[in-house]
Amino acid sequence: MAEKIALQGFSRLKLFPVSSNNTEEYSVDDANAFLVPWVQDMTRDSDTSEAAIFADDTLYLNVKNWNGIRSTITVAELTLEMMAQLGFGEYDTATHSLKWNPQGRNLEFGVSFRCLQTNGNYRMMRMFSFKIEEIRETSIRTRGDNVAINAYQLVGTFTGRVTDGSPGEIHDGDNMAWLDVIPTITV
């Protein structure tokens, strides 16, 4: 019987600021990479468009374009400093306040994370380009008898690396060092 490897966890989300993403080079700034603590879940939906081309009164070609993966990452907490790192304002260390920019700067990040498998190993992923378009608060509500928290959502799109079009890499295993590096590609 085959080993069970279903995914049942999500953790260790790390963001790497992208230094270069063009036809000649892809690189990230490893020195300024940072972990996003307390991740809860991530939705991923393919963003595609389709066009039908007709000839001789019949379908000649159906063109389907992959535009990326729309994603929402839910985190239990998000510090003001991290909101600034994500491009959504300027943090003042003297006053401990954020001059908030709700539209953000659409910064580009490489992303790594892991998903626990039922066999105890991990499926690890490195995604090369993630632009965060919005930070949402899921809701703000009174505590009362409620045990839920007011989580945050990072909303954005994963796209491919310009050098080769690849959106990412997937690795099964337990070598967590794989998540700490996103290799530079030079053409």
HELIX and SHEET records of a PDB file:
HELIX    1   1 ASP A   30  ASN A   32  5                                   3    
HELIX    2   2 LEU A   80  GLN A   85  1                                   6    
HELIX    3   3 MET A  176  ASP A  180  5                                   5    
SHEET    1   A 4 PHE A  34  VAL A  36  0                                        
SHEET    2   A 4 SER A  11  ASN A  21 -1                                        
SHEET    3   A 4 GLU A  25  VAL A  28 -1                                        
SHEET    4   A 4 ILE A 185  THR A 186 -1                                        
SHEET    1   B 7 PHE A  34  VAL A  36  0                                        
SHEET    2   B 7 SER A  11  ASN A  21 -1                                        
SHEET    3   B 7 GLU A 108  LEU A 116 -1                                        
SHEET    4   B 7 TYR A 122  GLU A 137 -1                                        
SHEET    5   B 7 TYR A 152  THR A 159 -1                                        
SHEET    6   B 7 THR A  58  VAL A  75 -1                                        
SHEET    7   B 7 VAL A  39  ALA A  55 -1                                        
SHEET    1   C 5 PHE A  34  VAL A  36  0                                        
SHEET    2   C 5 SER A  11  ASN A  21 -1                                        
SHEET    3   C 5 GLU A 108  LEU A 116 -1                                        
SHEET    4   C 5 TYR A 122  GLU A 137 -1                                        
SHEET    5   C 5 GLY A 168  GLY A 173 -1                                        
SHEET    1   D 2 GLY A  89  ASP A  92  0                                        
SHEET    2   D 2 SER A  97  TRP A 100 -1                                        
END                                                                             
